[in-house]
Amino acid sequence: MEVEWIRQEEVHDEGIALALGERIKELRKEHRWSQAELGELVGSDSQRISRYENGKITPSVEALIRLANVLEVSVDYLVRDGMPRKVVRTGFLGDSISLFLTICC
């Protein structure tokens, strides 16, 4: 499945894309992953991860969700300055949804 992106020209505030890219790069390095490894984990490639990190393109909402899941943070933390960092475990949400469906349905 191909993940779409938004070209930098479509983003009104260039600082947003760069700040997001810096946050992605910081988190990737904390996990000690290469751009290629992160790309593989989110269903992309190293060139796209590089463009995210350098603020050349902005990830789509779907790509942001994948990045946040793999990097174990909230989407809010990725895209908003001043948001507290909360570790989000990938399996937790799925487990919670499964439990909810079991109880209610």
N, C-alpha and C positions, 0 to 999 in steps of 0.2 A: 504494500500500500504506500503510495507516494504522499509525503507530507508536504503541504503547500506552505508558502511563506509570503510575507509582505515585503515588497521592495522598500528600501530606505526612503525613496522619494515619496512614498505614500504615508510615511510617519511624520506627523507635524513637528514633533520635538525630537531632534537628533540625539539629544542627551539621554532620552529614554532608551533607545536602542543600544547605545554605548554602555549605559549603566547595566542594562540587562545582560549584555555580552560579557561585561566584566564579572558579573555575579556568576554566570554560567562557567566561565573560565576558572574562577576561584574555587567553585564547588567541584569541578572536574579535577583540578589539581589536588584538592583535599582527598579525593578518592584515588588519586594516583593513576588516573586513566589518561591515555592518549586521546586525541580528538577522534581517531579511528575507532577506539574502543567505545567511547561514549556514543559515537554515531551508530555503531552496531547495536548497542543496547536500546537506542531509541528508534531504530529502523531508518537510519539515515546514513550519511557518509562523512568522512573527515572534512571534505571541502565545505559542506553546509555548516558543520559545527564551527569551523574557522570563520565563516561569514557571520554566524550568530555572534561569536565572541568579539569580532572586530566591528560590530555594529553596521555591517553592510546590508544585512537583511534581518528582519524580525520574525521569530517563529510564529506560526499560526497558533490559534488557541489549542488545537489538537496536539501540536508539537510541544507547546508549553506544558501541557498536562503530562505528556510522556517524559519530558525533561525533569519536571518536578518529581514525578514518581521515581525515576531512576536515581536522581540526586538526593532523594529522601527529604525534600522540603516542600512547603506549600507553594502553590502558584503565586499567592500574594507575596511571599518572600522573594520570589524571583523578580516580580514586576514592580513592586512598590518600595520606595525608600522608607526606611524607618520601621519596617515591619519586623517584629521579633522573629527570630529563627526558631522554628519548632521542627523537630525531627519527625518526619512522617514515614512510617514504615509501609512499604509497598503493599504487603499482604493485608494490612489492618483494615483498610477500607473494604476490600472484597470480603473479608471475614465478617465485618459488621453488616454489610448488605445481606450476606447469606443468612446471618442470624435474624435480621429483621424480617426477611422473607419467610423464614421458618416459623417465626412467631405469629406474624400477621396473616399468613396465607394458609 
